[in-house]
């Protein structure tokens, strides 16, 4: 199937497709054993995050952290986070 846009892809995704993409990103391969390319992995992650943002409550989304950064008075504070890809973790 060919999609006209990334948004079209997200609109047609089912929870099962999202789960399959999430698992492919986690394992680095498709269910049939073919390895994901770097580009496929990045696009799958973007699709999973976009689908979750449209279809799941915040607390059920990938990467959700409940009240991760609270100050002494309960004020939320910003904290810098550096994300690294799997090829930079050596």
C-alpha positions as MATLAB code, in Angstrom:
seq = 'XXXXXXXXXXXXXXXXXXXXXXXXXXXXXXXXXXXXXXXXXXXXXXXXXXXXXXXXXXXXXXXXXXXXXXXXXXXXXXXXXXXXXXXXXX';
ca = [
       0.000    0.000    0.000;
       1.245    3.494   -0.827;
       0.519    6.488    1.382;
       0.324   10.093    0.258;
       1.696   11.383    3.559;
       2.976   10.370    6.963;
      -0.380   11.493    8.400;
      -2.189    9.051    6.063;
      -0.034    6.221    7.427;
      -0.822    7.167   11.043;
      -4.551    7.439   10.285;
      -4.664    3.866    8.936;
      -2.602    2.266   11.710;
      -4.307   -0.152   14.085;
      -3.162   -0.961   17.630;
      -1.741   -4.235   16.280;
       0.320   -2.439   13.626;
       1.606   -0.028   16.268;
       2.575   -2.952   18.524;
       4.376   -4.676   15.631;
       6.294   -1.496   14.807;
       7.196   -0.967   18.472;
       8.476   -4.540   18.749;
      10.448   -4.155   15.487;
      12.119   -1.024   16.876;
      12.915   -2.793   20.155;
      14.357   -5.903   18.495;
      15.839   -4.240   15.413;
      14.111   -6.692   13.083;
      10.739   -7.434   11.532;
       8.683  -10.443   12.678;
       9.994  -12.409    9.670;
      13.593  -11.836   10.809;
      14.640   -9.161    8.307;
      16.807   -6.490    9.952;
      15.473   -2.923   10.050;
      17.633   -0.312    8.389;
      18.503    2.791   10.393;
      15.934    4.756    8.369;
      13.218    2.136    8.928;
      13.889    2.120   12.655;
      13.666    5.924   12.840;
      10.449    6.069   10.793;
       8.836    3.277   12.801;
       9.632    5.066   16.051;
       8.206    8.310   14.689;
       5.065    6.478   13.575;
       4.641    4.770   16.957;
       5.035    8.047   18.848;
       2.658    9.903   16.502;
       0.034    7.137   16.695;
       0.261    7.010   20.481;
      -0.103   10.806   20.718;
      -3.377   10.584   18.780;
      -4.803    7.411   20.313;
      -3.546    6.876   23.865;
      -3.794    8.870   27.076;
      -0.491   10.442   28.071;
       0.236    7.948   30.859;
       0.075    5.002   28.401;
       2.488    6.456   25.832;
       6.047    5.306   25.220;
       8.493    7.176   27.437;
       5.903    8.501   29.879;
       7.377    9.374   33.281;
       4.956   10.372   36.020;
       6.119   13.472   37.871;
       9.730   12.787   36.944;
      11.186   16.123   38.031;
       9.651   17.650   41.139;
      11.273   20.352   43.222;
      11.111   20.632   47.032;
       7.836   22.569   46.883;
       6.224   20.341   44.272;
       7.114   22.694   41.420;
       7.962   20.955   38.179;
      11.487   21.787   37.036;
      13.027   21.301   33.629;
      15.935   18.910   33.343;
      18.124   18.455   30.280;
      18.140   14.962   28.748;
      20.517   13.698   26.076;
      19.167   10.922   23.859;
      21.588    8.599   22.126;
      20.992    6.084   19.399;
      22.054    2.446   19.786;
      25.182    3.007   17.680;
      26.469    5.722   20.090;
      26.274    3.611   23.264;
      29.730    2.084   22.958;
];
